[in-house]
Each structure stands twice: as C-alpha cells, then as structure tokens.
Amino acid sequence: MGRDRVILFAIIRWRSTRNLGSLPEPNVKEPKIEFPCDYPIKVIGESVPGFRDEVLSIVRRYDATIALDKVKERPSSKGNYNSITVLLWATGEPQLKRLFAELKECAAVRLVL
C-alpha cells in the first residue's frame, strides 16, 4: 500500500510540473503593435437590416479610406448573426479604443474583436 502512494504522488507531481512551461511569466509584456499599420477588426452582431451599413459608417469615421475590398461579411450557420471583418488603417491605440467603444454601443453588436 505504501508503494502505491509513492507512485501516485510521483504521477501527480509529474503532471503538475510538466505544464509549468506554458504558464505566462508575470514580467513578460505582450508585443506592442507598431502604429500606423493595417489593423483587422471583427464585429459580430445580430443579422438585422442595416447592420453592415451601421458598422461601416462608424469605422469610416476613424478611417475614411475603407474600401469594399477591405470588408468581408459572413453569416452564421443558422443566419441569426453576421460577422464583419474590416481592415483599417490604425494610427494608434487611442483611436482603436474609441472605435471599439463606439462599436460596442450599437444595439445589434454582440462582440468586437
């Protein structure tokens, strides 16, 4: 019985230490984005009339150069939601924060990535 406990302890100890390499280190910072740059955003929302137009009108306030070739739209499998991906010219983090906040205020928007 004593040997079984030692083996069990060894297995538990091995499992708990083998995944330590995947834990984030507390002092490591995420890589910073160098602005200005092309920046993709994805907006997911309810499939309602005018959703695409509303999203694009907000994005155009922050980047007037958005062309339709930089916009991709995809409906969900059941058609209840749409995702719109836009590649915009981002000038800095404050611009992106304001844009994300404004998009999140839209009634049909469920998620902004």
MOCORNOR-V393742 format. One record per residue. RES is the residue in three letters. PHI is phi in degrees with one decimal (NA if undefined). OMEGA is omega in whole degrees, -180 to 180 (none if undefined). D_CENTER is the distance of its C-alpha to the mean C-alpha in whole Angstrom. Layout:
# MOCORNOR-V393742
res:phi:omega:d_center
RES:PHI:OMEGA:D_CENTER
RES:PHI:OMEGA:D_CENTER
This chain:
# MOCORNOR-V393742
res:phi:omega:d_center
MET:NA:180:51
GLY:-63.2:180:50
ARG:-65.4:178:49
ASP:-60.6:179:47
ARG:-65.8:179:45
VAL:-65.0:179:45
ILE:-64.6:178:43
LEU:-61.4:178:41
PHE:-60.8:-180:40
ALA:-64.7:179:40
ILE:-66.3:179:37
ILE:-61.9:-180:35
ARG:-62.6:-180:35
TRP:-64.9:180:34
ARG:-64.1:-176:31
SER:-74.3:-178:30
THR:-93.5:-176:30
ARG:-73.7:-179:29
ASN:-98.0:-178:25
LEU:-63.6:-180:26
GLY:-65.7:-178:24
SER:-89.3:179:21
LEU:-75.7:179:21
PRO:-70.1:177:19
GLU:-81.9:-174:22
PRO:-66.8:-176:22
ASN:-97.2:-179:23
VAL:-87.4:180:20
LYS:-95.2:177:18
GLU:-67.4:179:15
PRO:-65.3:179:15
LYS:-86.7:177:16
ILE:-86.4:178:15
GLU:-90.5:180:18
PHE:-95.4:-6:18
PRO:-75.0:-180:19
CYS:-162.0:170:17
ASP:-73.6:-174:15
TYR:-134.8:180:12
PRO:-84.2:172:10
ILE:-124.8:177:8
LYS:-124.1:179:7
VAL:-117.3:179:9
ILE:-112.8:-178:11
GLY:-155.2:180:14
GLU:-65.2:179:17
SER:-82.4:180:20
VAL:-122.5:178:22
PRO:-58.8:177:24
GLY:87.9:-178:23
PHE:-60.5:-179:19
ARG:-60.9:-179:19
ASP:-62.8:180:21
GLU:-65.3:179:20
VAL:-62.5:-178:16
LEU:-66.3:179:18
SER:-66.3:177:21
ILE:-69.4:-179:18
VAL:-62.5:-179:16
ARG:-66.5:175:20
ARG:-67.7:-178:21
TYR:-102.1:176:19
ASP:-151.3:-177:19
ALA:-72.9:-177:23
THR:-89.3:-179:22
ILE:-60.6:176:20
ALA:-112.8:-177:22
LEU:-62.5:178:21
ASP:-72.9:177:21
LYS:-99.0:-177:18
VAL:-120.7:176:16
LYS:-124.7:179:16
GLU:-123.9:-179:16
ARG:-143.2:177:16
PRO:-81.6:175:18
SER:-71.5:-176:17
SER:-61.7:179:20
LYS:-95.8:178:22
GLY:80.6:-180:21
ASN:-82.2:-176:20
TYR:-131.8:174:17
ASN:-127.2:170:15
SER:-116.2:180:12
ILE:-120.7:177:13
THR:-109.3:-178:11
VAL:-126.8:174:13
LEU:-100.1:-177:13
LEU:-116.6:178:15
TRP:-90.3:-178:17
ALA:-93.2:-179:16
THR:-99.9:179:18
GLY:174.3:-178:17
GLU:-63.9:178:15
PRO:-59.5:178:17
GLN:-60.7:-178:16
LEU:-66.1:179:12
LYS:-63.1:179:13
ARG:-64.8:179:16
LEU:-61.8:180:14
PHE:-61.0:-180:11
ALA:-63.3:-180:14
GLU:-67.4:178:16
LEU:-64.7:-179:14
LYS:-67.9:178:13
GLU:-76.6:179:17
CYS:-66.1:-177:17
ALA:-63.9:-176:19
ALA:-83.2:-177:18
VAL:-75.2:178:14
ARG:-109.2:-176:12
LEU:-156.6:175:9
VAL:-125.8:180:7
LEU:-117.9:none:3
